[in-house]
Amino acid sequence: MLKKRSFPWSIVSYGFALLVLLFIFSMYFAPDMMVAVTNQVWALCGW
């Protein structure tokens, strides 16, 4: 019974930890990745 009750909370806690890590990653690396994606889009459009 205790395992069934703690299973959803483990999913929620893992999801929250993943969200925090993704937020930290995006704060550091999102500007460089956005510049790279923008350059790739311009290259694909032929400019």
Distance bins in CASP14 RR format, pairs under 12 A and 6 or more apart:
PFRMAT RR
TARGET T0000
AUTHOR 0000-0000-0000
RMODE 2
METHOD distances of the structure
MODEL  1
1 7 0 0 0 0 0 1 0 0 0 0 0
2 9 0 0 0 0 0 1 0 0 0 0 0
2 10 0 0 0 0 0 1 0 0 0 0 0
3 9 0 0 0 0 0 1 0 0 0 0 0
3 10 0 0 0 0 1 0 0 0 0 0 0
4 10 0 0 0 0 0 1 0 0 0 0 0
6 12 0 0 0 0 0 1 0 0 0 0 0
6 13 0 0 0 0 1 0 0 0 0 0 0
7 13 0 0 0 0 0 1 0 0 0 0 0
7 14 0 0 0 0 0 1 0 0 0 0 0
8 14 0 0 0 0 0 1 0 0 0 0 0
8 15 0 0 0 0 0 1 0 0 0 0 0
9 15 0 0 0 0 0 1 0 0 0 0 0
9 16 0 0 0 0 0 1 0 0 0 0 0
10 16 0 0 0 0 0 1 0 0 0 0 0
10 17 0 0 0 0 0 1 0 0 0 0 0
11 17 0 0 0 0 0 1 0 0 0 0 0
11 18 0 0 0 0 0 1 0 0 0 0 0
12 18 0 0 0 0 0 1 0 0 0 0 0
12 19 0 0 0 0 0 1 0 0 0 0 0
13 19 0 0 0 0 0 1 0 0 0 0 0
13 20 0 0 0 0 0 1 0 0 0 0 0
14 20 0 0 0 0 0 1 0 0 0 0 0
14 21 0 0 0 0 0 1 0 0 0 0 0
15 21 0 0 0 0 1 0 0 0 0 0 0
15 22 0 0 0 0 1 0 0 0 0 0 0
15 23 0 0 0 0 0 1 0 0 0 0 0
16 22 0 0 0 0 0 1 0 0 0 0 0
16 23 0 0 0 0 0 1 0 0 0 0 0
17 23 0 0 0 0 0 1 0 0 0 0 0
17 24 0 0 0 0 0 1 0 0 0 0 0
18 24 0 0 0 0 0 1 0 0 0 0 0
18 25 0 0 0 0 0 1 0 0 0 0 0
19 25 0 0 0 0 0 1 0 0 0 0 0
19 26 0 0 0 0 0 1 0 0 0 0 0
20 26 0 0 0 0 0 1 0 0 0 0 0
20 27 0 0 0 0 0 1 0 0 0 0 0
21 27 0 0 0 0 0 1 0 0 0 0 0
21 28 0 0 0 0 0 1 0 0 0 0 0
21 29 0 0 0 0 0 1 0 0 0 0 0
22 28 0 0 0 0 0 1 0 0 0 0 0
22 29 0 0 0 0 0 1 0 0 0 0 0
22 30 0 0 0 0 0 1 0 0 0 0 0
23 29 0 0 0 0 0 1 0 0 0 0 0
23 30 0 0 0 0 1 0 0 0 0 0 0
24 30 0 0 0 0 0 1 0 0 0 0 0
25 32 0 0 0 0 0 1 0 0 0 0 0
25 33 0 0 0 0 1 0 0 0 0 0 0
26 32 0 0 0 0 0 1 0 0 0 0 0
26 33 0 0 0 0 1 0 0 0 0 0 0
26 34 0 0 0 0 1 0 0 0 0 0 0
27 33 0 0 0 0 0 1 0 0 0 0 0
29 35 0 0 0 0 0 1 0 0 0 0 0
29 36 0 0 0 0 0 1 0 0 0 0 0
29 37 0 0 0 0 0 1 0 0 0 0 0
30 36 0 0 0 0 0 1 0 0 0 0 0
30 37 0 0 0 0 0 1 0 0 0 0 0
31 37 0 0 0 0 0 1 0 0 0 0 0
31 38 0 0 0 0 0 1 0 0 0 0 0
32 38 0 0 0 0 0 1 0 0 0 0 0
32 39 0 0 0 0 0 1 0 0 0 0 0
33 39 0 0 0 0 0 1 0 0 0 0 0
33 40 0 0 0 0 0 1 0 0 0 0 0
34 40 0 0 0 0 0 1 0 0 0 0 0
34 41 0 0 0 0 0 1 0 0 0 0 0
35 41 0 0 0 0 0 1 0 0 0 0 0
35 42 0 0 0 0 0 1 0 0 0 0 0
36 42 0 0 0 0 0 1 0 0 0 0 0
36 43 0 0 0 0 0 1 0 0 0 0 0
37 43 0 0 0 0 0 1 0 0 0 0 0
37 44 0 0 0 0 0 1 0 0 0 0 0
38 44 0 0 0 0 0 1 0 0 0 0 0
38 45 0 0 0 0 0 1 0 0 0 0 0
38 47 0 0 0 0 0 1 0 0 0 0 0
39 45 0 0 0 0 0 1 0 0 0 0 0
39 46 0 0 0 0 0 1 0 0 0 0 0
39 47 0 0 0 0 1 0 0 0 0 0 0
40 46 0 0 0 0 0 1 0 0 0 0 0
40 47 0 0 0 0 0 1 0 0 0 0 0
41 47 0 0 0 0 1 0 0 0 0 0 0
END
